[in-house]
Amino acid sequence: MTFIIIKATPGLTTNETILNILKNCPQGLTVKELSKQLNRPISLIQTCLQLLVSCKKVRAKKVNTVNYYSLK
C-alpha cells in the first residue's frame, strides 16, 4: 500500500478568510452563510468562530435564536 502525503496549499487560512468576509458585511453573517461562502463544513466554521470570538476579533450577536458574527 502506497501513501501519498498531501501538502497544504498556500494562501489565506480559514480564520483570515472569515475576517476578510466579515469586513464587507458590517451587519454580520450567520454560520450557515459563512459556510456557504467558504464552501467549508459548518463544524469547521463554528470552530474558527469560537477561536476568533475568544481572541476578541469577532463578536457574536444573538437575534432570536440565530447568532450573527461581525468584526469588533
C-alpha positions as CSV (number, residue, x, y, z in Angstrom):
1,M,0.0,0.0,0.0
2,T,1.4,3.4,-1.0
3,F,0.7,6.6,1.0
4,I,0.6,10.0,-0.6
5,I,1.4,12.9,1.6
6,I,-0.7,15.9,0.8
7,K,0.9,19.3,1.3
8,A,-1.0,22.4,2.3
9,T,-1.8,24.8,-0.4
10,P,-0.5,28.4,0.0
11,G,-3.0,31.1,0.7
12,L,-5.1,32.5,3.5
13,T,-6.2,30.4,6.4
14,T,-9.9,29.9,7.1
15,N,-9.7,32.3,10.0
16,E,-8.2,35.0,7.8
17,T,-10.8,34.4,5.1
18,I,-13.6,34.7,7.6
19,L,-12.2,38.1,8.8
20,N,-12.0,39.3,5.2
21,I,-15.6,38.3,4.5
22,L,-16.8,40.0,7.7
23,K,-15.1,43.2,6.8
24,N,-17.5,43.5,3.9
25,C,-20.6,42.6,6.0
26,P,-20.9,45.1,8.9
27,Q,-24.4,43.7,9.7
28,G,-22.9,40.3,10.4
29,L,-23.3,36.8,9.0
30,T,-24.6,33.5,10.3
31,V,-22.5,30.3,10.5
32,K,-24.6,28.9,7.6
33,E,-24.0,31.9,5.4
34,L,-20.2,31.8,6.1
35,S,-20.2,28.0,5.4
36,K,-21.9,28.6,2.0
37,Q,-19.5,31.4,1.0
38,L,-16.4,29.5,2.0
39,N,-17.6,26.0,0.9
40,R,-16.5,24.6,4.2
41,P,-18.4,22.4,6.7
42,I,-20.4,24.2,9.4
43,S,-18.4,22.5,12.1
44,L,-15.1,24.0,10.8
45,I,-16.7,27.5,10.7
46,Q,-18.0,27.1,14.2
47,T,-14.6,26.1,15.5
48,C,-12.9,29.0,13.7
49,L,-15.5,31.5,15.0
50,Q,-15.1,30.2,18.6
51,L,-11.4,31.0,18.3
52,L,-12.0,34.4,16.8
53,V,-14.5,35.3,19.5
54,S,-12.2,34.2,22.3
55,C,-9.4,36.3,20.7
56,K,-11.9,39.3,20.6
57,K,-11.5,39.8,16.9
58,V,-15.2,38.9,16.2
59,R,-18.3,39.4,18.3
60,A,-21.5,37.3,18.3
61,K,-24.9,38.9,18.5
62,K,-27.9,36.7,19.1
63,V,-31.1,37.7,17.3
64,N,-34.0,35.4,18.3
65,T,-32.3,32.0,18.0
66,V,-29.7,32.9,15.4
67,N,-26.1,34.1,16.1
68,Y,-24.7,36.8,13.8
69,Y,-21.0,37.3,13.7
70,S,-19.3,40.6,12.9
71,L,-16.0,42.3,13.4
72,K,-15.4,44.1,16.7
